[in-house]
Amino acid sequence: MTATNGLAQKIAEDFVRAWAGKDVEEALGFLADDVVCVAPNGTFEGVEGYRGFLEPFASSIISATVIDVLGNDTNAATVYTVDTPFLKDFRGIDYITVENGKITRVISVFDLLPMAQAGGNIQH
């Protein structure tokens, strides 16, 4: 296997910066057609399934900070915080798997309690 100098890390960083900047279409372009996202509020399959998960959240972002992106050629973890109209300093981590230059799996980790307490959309 040829080394790709942190390919997953680079793709994950570009991906998180795209949706954090509210560019859902650009973010979706990093996904494999059969991507699977596992999150506290459900499992989302395929690009359109992931769109349903990501678009409402990304469109509500007032500001976002990418704290760090750690990774290698096949896996990466993004650490971020966002402010939305109903949540401030909402923190999350996505663990991303990349195969053939596309994101095939996202494990999204965030706490639903602050969102529920704020009366926000827990669909993410």
KOLMARBA-672985 format. One record per residue (C-alpha): residue in three letters; x, y, z. Coordinates in steps of 0.02 Angstrom, whole numbers, plus 32768, in hexadecimal, padded with zeros to 4 digits. Each point is the difference from the previous one (the first is absolute). Layout:
N
ALAXYZ ...
# end
This chain:
124
MET800080008000 THR804280AC7FD3 ALA80078080808D THR7F8B80927FE4 ASN803F8072808B GLY7F63800A8069 LEU7F7D7FF87F77 ALA7F717FE08079 GLN803A808F806E LYS800080787F6B ILE7F567FC77FC0 ALA7FB5800880AF GLU804280B0801A ASP7FBB803D7F5A PHE7F5A7FAA8026 VAL7FE9804B80AD ARG803580AD7FC6 ALA7F817FF57F71 TRP7F687FD9806D ALA803D8072808C GLY800080897F7D LYS7F4C7FD07FD2 ASP80327FB97F56 VAL7F9D7F5F8008 GLU80157FD97F46 GLU80BD800A800D ALA7FFD7F93809C LEU7F937F7D7FAC GLY807C7FF87F71 PHE807E7FAD8074 LEU7F8A7F6D8022 ALA7FFA7F567FAD ASP7F557FD77FB8 ASP7FE87F788083 VAL803E80658096 VAL7FBD7FCC80AB CYS7FF3807A8090 VAL7FE07FC180AF ALA7FCB80898079 PRO7FAA800B80AA ASN7F5C80257FA7 GLY80077F757F7F THR80577FAF7F6D PHE7FFE805B7F5A GLU802A7FA67F5F GLY803480407F56 VAL802280B37FCC GLU7F4980328007 GLY7FEB7FB180AC TYR80988060803C ARG7FBB80A07FB1 GLY7F657FEC806D PHE80707FF58099 LEU8079808B7FD2 GLU7F9C80857FA6 PRO7F8D8038808E PHE8094800A8077 ALA807880587F8B SER7F7D807E7FCA SER7FE6803280B7 ILE80B880248023 ILE802780B28036 SER80B87FDC801A ALA80707F688005 THR80B17FDB8037 VAL80637F697FC7 ILE80697FDA8099 ASP806A7F767FB3 VAL80077F787F7E LEU80687F688027 GLY801A7F727F88 ASN80627F947F8A ASP7FE27FB67F53 THR7F5E7FA58028 ASN7FB2804C809D ALA7FEF80AB804E ALA7FAA80548092 THR7FBD80B17FF5 VAL7FE18062809F TYR7F92809A7FF2 THR7F8D8078805A VAL7F6D805F7FB7 ASP7F8680868033 THR7F4D7FF67FC3 PRO7F678069802D PHE7FD27F828087 LEU80AC7FC38039 LYS80A380548028 ASP80A77FA58003 PHE7FB27F5C7FC3 ARG80907F847FF6 GLY80137F6A7F90 ILE807A7F827FBC ASP7FF27FA17F5D TYR80677F647FE2 ILE80127FED7F44 THR80357F6E7F93 VAL804080217F50 GLU800C7F7E7F75 ASN803380267F4D GLY800380BB8024 LYS7F4D800A8042 ILE7FB37FFF80AE THR7FAB7F588019 ARG7FD5800980BA VAL7FE38089807F ILE7FE97FDE80B8 SER7FBC80A28046 VAL800E801A80BB PHE7FA0808A8058 ASP7F9280138098 LEU7F4680107FD9 LEU7FD5803F80B0 PRO803080B77FE6 MET7F9E80017F5E ALA7F677FB38053 GLN800C807A8092 ALA800880927F87 GLY7F667FBF7FA5 GLY80637FED7F5E ASN7FED7F867F73 ILE804C7F5E8041 GLN80027FBA7F4F HIS80A8805F7FF5 
# end
